[in-house]
Amino acid sequence: MRESVKGIAFDLDGTLYPNYRLNIRLLPFLLKEWRLLSAFGKARTIIRKQQEENIKNLSQFNSQFPILNFYDYQAELTAKILSADSKMIKEKIETLIYRGWEPLFKKVKLFKGVIELLDALKKAGFKMGLMSDFPPETKLKYLGISNYWDVVHCSEDSGTLKPHPLSFVKLADAMALPPEKILYVGNSHSYDIVGACRARMKTAWLKSALSGKKILKPDFSFKNYRQLYNFMIH
C-alpha cells in the first residue's frame, strides 16, 4: 500500500494536536458563549444529516449539495435555533468562533513526533495536503507548520462538511493526484475515515483509548506518530 501512495493529507483538529490542549484554553469562552456554541453545533448536525439523506450512493451527489452559500445557510440554521437575526449570528460565528479561537493556537502544542514526520514526508517527496472543517490557515501559522503543505483546503469552502466525499475529492483535485494515490490521516472515524473512504482515498486512523472498534476498517491504525513514521518512512 505504501508504494502506491504519492500524497499524504492530514486533518488538523484532534489529529495534529490533542483536542484537550485547546479545550482547556477555550473554557472561559465555552462558559460565556455556550448558547451560541450549542446552536452552532446543532446547525452543523442538521447539515450533516441533510448531507447523508442526499447522498444516493458512494459515488453520486444530489444536486442540493454542495451548499452554494454555506456560511449564510449555516448562520440561518443557527439563528433559527436561537430565534435571532441571521446576519448578526453570521458575524458572531465569524468573529467569535472562526477568528476568536485562532490566537489560542499560539500556545497549543502538537502531538509528539508530528514535526519529525512532516519533515521526513516532505524530504521523501510526498505531496502534502491538509483539510479541516474549519478555516485552517491562521491556525497552521500559529502552530508553526504552515510551510509544509502543497495544498490547504477548508471543506466548508466546498459547500459541505465531512464526511461528505465532495470535499475530499476537491482536495485530491487540488493536489493533482487521483484519490487512490492519497493517504488521508485523521482522528475521527465517522468524519475523516468514512469521508476519505467514500472518496476512494487510503486512510490512516489516529486511534485514542476511547475510540473502540469500527465496522469500516482503515488501511492503517496508529496510536502515536512514531508508528505512522515507521509505517511510511521505514
Sequence and secondary structure as in RCSB ss.txt:
>XXXX:A:sequence
MRESVKGIAFDLDGTLYPNYRLNIRLLPFLLKEWRLLSAFGKARTIIRKQQEENIKNLSQFNSQFPILNFYDYQA
ELTAKILSADSKMIKEKIETLIYRGWEPLFKKVKLFKGVIELLDALKKAGFKMGLMSDFPPETKLKYLGISNYWD
VVHCSEDSGTLKPHPLSFVKLADAMALPPEKILYVGNSHSYDIVGACRARMKTAWLKSALSGKKILKPDFSFKNY
RQLYNFMIH
>XXXX:A:secstr
 GGG  EEEE  BTTTB HHHHHHHHHHHHHHSHHHHHHHHHHHHHHHHHHHHH  BTTB  TT S TTHHHHHH
HHHHHHHT  HHHHHHHIIIIIITTSGGGGGG    TTHHHHHHHHHHHT EEEEEESS  HHHHHHHT TTS S
EEEEGGGGT  TT HHHHHHHHHHHTS GGGEEEEES IIIIIHHHHHTT EEEEE  TT    SS  SEEESSH
HHHHHHHT 
